[in-house]
């Protein structure tokens, strides 16, 4: 229901407006934060390069690295909190949801600064990027398995506690497997490309 009396005083003029651009559909994923963040960056890029918003940034590319960073965060948390009981609230927080596709604009800024951006034309959306629940479930299951292995190494199962170097090596090998899972579902991240501006 609308209160029509309040419609009159609403000022619809904005001093700063972004150029109109095509709308992207996040489909069945929780990446709204990434889509909106990339649209802001896209608008800035168009303004800087006098481009008519023909550039569309790849959400799939940035999502790949978002998931890899979150996997790394989870595995490090398992090492850092290995001395706590499995039912400790901090351990349970990570175990309950090892990885997700939600985020914030700061996440877009941080990922962009670290990994850069690529056009959608060189790394388009995949089925798994648009429908994240299945791949998230598979990676979460693998991360829980790895988390238990890391906890066991820190706690010294078998009589010998792992040192920092051994833990880092194990974590790197685990991340390599997560990278492979992401590459199979989202595609290998683009390393270089040639882009032609069109007017």
Secondary structure, DSSP 8 states (H G I E B T S, - for coil): ---GGGTTT-----SS-----------BSS-HHHHHHHHHHHHHHHHHTT--S---B-HHHHHHHHHHHHHHHHHHHHHHTTTS-TTSHHHHHHHHTS--S---HHHHHHHHHHH---BTTTS---HHHHBHHHHHHHHHHHHHHHHHHHHHHHHTTTS----HHHHHHHHHHHHHHHHHHHHHHH-------------
